[in-house]
Amino acid sequence: MKRVSSFQGESVSFNPSDIDQQMQQVQSQLQIIDQQVASLQQQKIQYTEYIGEISGTISTLRGLDNPLNSNTTILPLPGNIYLRTKVVDYENALVNVGAGAIVSKPIPEAVKILEERVKSFSDLLTKMNQEIEKMESTKLQLQQMMMAQRNQGIAPDPTKYS
C-alpha cells in the first residue's frame, strides 16, 4: 500500500496494482474510441462520395429538361466507364424506390427524391460529426485523467500500455 495526499489534503491509501489495472482499462477505452472514430470517418467518406454521385445525377437530370439541348448524354457506369447514349424520354426517369422496385417518375419528381436522399445523408453526416466530437471529448478527458494521475506520481507512464 502507498499513501499520497488527495486533492483535499487528506492522506489516501491505494494499491499500485489497482492503479495499473485501472490505467490498462483506460488505455483499452482509448483504443476502442480510436477504432470507433476511424470507423465513423470511413463511413463519412463513403457517404460523402454517395452524396457527390447523387448530386451529379441531379445535375444530369436537370440538364435533360430541354430536348433541344442535345439528343445524347453521357451515361455513367460502374468502374469509371461512360457510354454516350440517346435520350428517348425527356419527361421521365426510372427510379429505384427500394427492394429492387424500379418505377417511372417524372424528372422533377425524380430530382425531388434524390434531393431528399442528399438531405438524409447530409443529416446523417452531421450526426456522425457530432458523435465523433463527443468521442474525441471523452478521449481527451481520459487522457487528461491519466496525465493528472501520472503527474501525482500514482500512475505509471501510459506508454507502457500502448
C-alpha positions in Angstrom: 0.0 0.0 0.0 1.1 3.5 -0.8 -0.1 6.8 0.8 -0.4 10.1 -1.1 -2.2 13.3 -0.5 -5.6 13.8 -2.1 -6.8 17.0 -3.7 -8.4 18.0 -0.3 -5.1 17.4 1.5 -6.2 14.2 3.1 -3.9 11.2 3.1 -5.2 8.4 0.9 -4.0 4.8 0.6 -4.1 2.8 -2.6 -2.7 -0.3 -4.1 -0.4 0.3 -7.0 -1.5 -2.8 -8.8 -5.1 -1.4 -8.7 -3.9 1.7 -10.4 -2.1 -0.4 -13.0 -5.3 -2.2 -13.7 -7.3 1.0 -14.0 -4.7 2.5 -16.4 -4.9 -0.6 -18.6 -8.7 -0.2 -18.7 -8.4 3.4 -19.6 -5.9 2.6 -22.3 -8.3 0.0 -23.6 -11.1 2.6 -23.7 -8.9 5.0 -25.6 -8.1 2.3 -28.2 -11.8 1.5 -28.6 -12.6 5.2 -29.1 -9.9 5.4 -31.7 -11.3 2.4 -33.6 -14.9 3.8 -33.4 -13.7 7.2 -34.7 -11.8 5.6 -37.5 -14.9 3.5 -38.5 -17.1 6.6 -38.5 -14.5 8.6 -40.5 -14.6 5.8 -43.1 -18.4 5.8 -43.3 -18.3 9.6 -43.7 -16.0 9.2 -46.7 -18.4 6.7 -48.3 -21.5 8.9 -47.6 -19.8 12.0 -48.9 -18.9 10.1 -52.1 -22.5 8.9 -52.4 -23.8 12.5 -52.0 -21.5 13.5 -54.8 -22.8 10.8 -57.0 -26.4 11.8 -56.3 -25.6 15.5 -56.9 -24.1 14.6 -60.3 -27.3 12.6 -61.2 -29.4 15.6 -60.2 -27.4 17.8 -62.5 -27.7 15.4 -65.3 -31.5 15.1 -64.9 -31.9 18.8 -64.7 -29.9 19.1 -68.0 -32.4 16.8 -69.7 -35.4 19.0 -69.1 -35.0 20.6 -72.6 -34.8 18.1 -75.5 -33.4 20.9 -77.7 -30.2 20.9 -75.6 -29.0 17.7 -77.0 -30.3 14.3 -78.1 -27.4 12.5 -76.4 -26.0 12.3 -72.9 -23.2 10.5 -71.1 -24.3 7.5 -69.1 -22.0 6.7 -66.2 -21.4 3.0 -65.4 -19.5 1.4 -62.5 -15.7 1.3 -62.9 -15.5 4.9 -64.3 -16.9 3.8 -67.6 -19.2 6.0 -69.6 -21.5 5.5 -72.6 -22.8 8.1 -75.0 -26.4 7.4 -75.4 -29.5 8.8 -77.0 -32.3 10.1 -74.7 -35.6 8.8 -75.8 -37.7 10.1 -72.9 -37.1 13.6 -71.7 -40.0 13.6 -69.3 -39.5 10.5 -67.1 -36.7 8.7 -65.2 -36.6 5.2 -63.9 -36.1 5.3 -60.1 -35.2 2.5 -57.7 -37.7 3.1 -54.9 -36.4 0.2 -52.8 -36.5 -3.6 -52.6 -35.3 -3.6 -56.3 -38.6 -2.0 -57.4 -38.0 0.4 -60.3 -40.7 2.8 -61.3 -41.1 5.6 -63.9 -41.3 9.0 -62.3 -41.4 12.5 -63.9 -38.0 14.0 -63.9 -38.9 16.8 -61.4 -40.2 14.1 -59.0 -37.1 12.0 -59.5 -35.0 15.1 -58.7 -37.0 15.7 -55.6 -36.5 12.1 -54.5 -32.7 12.4 -55.0 -32.6 15.8 -53.2 -34.4 14.1 -50.2 -31.7 11.4 -50.3 -29.0 14.1 -50.2 -30.6 15.7 -47.3 -30.9 12.4 -45.4 -27.3 11.6 -45.9 -26.2 15.2 -45.1 -28.2 15.0 -41.8 -26.5 11.7 -41.1 -23.1 13.2 -41.7 -24.0 16.0 -39.2 -24.9 13.4 -36.6 -21.8 11.4 -37.3 -19.7 14.6 -36.8 -21.4 15.3 -33.5 -20.7 11.7 -32.4 -17.1 12.0 -33.3 -16.8 15.2 -31.4 -18.3 13.5 -28.3 -15.9 10.6 -28.6 -12.9 13.0 -29.1 -14.0 14.9 -26.0 -14.3 11.7 -23.9 -10.9 10.7 -25.2 -9.4 14.0 -24.1 -10.9 13.7 -20.7 -9.5 10.2 -20.3 -6.0 11.3 -21.4 -6.1 14.3 -19.0 -7.2 12.0 -16.2 -4.2 9.7 -16.9 -1.8 12.6 -17.1 -3.1 14.0 -13.8 -2.6 10.7 -12.0 0.8 10.2 -13.6 1.8 13.8 -12.5 0.7 13.0 -9.0 3.0 10.0 -9.1 0.3 7.5 -8.5 0.1 6.2 -12.1 2.8 4.7 -14.3 3.7 6.0 -17.7 0.7 5.3 -20.0 3.1 4.5 -22.9 3.8 1.2 -21.2 0.3 0.1 -22.1 0.3 1.0 -25.7 
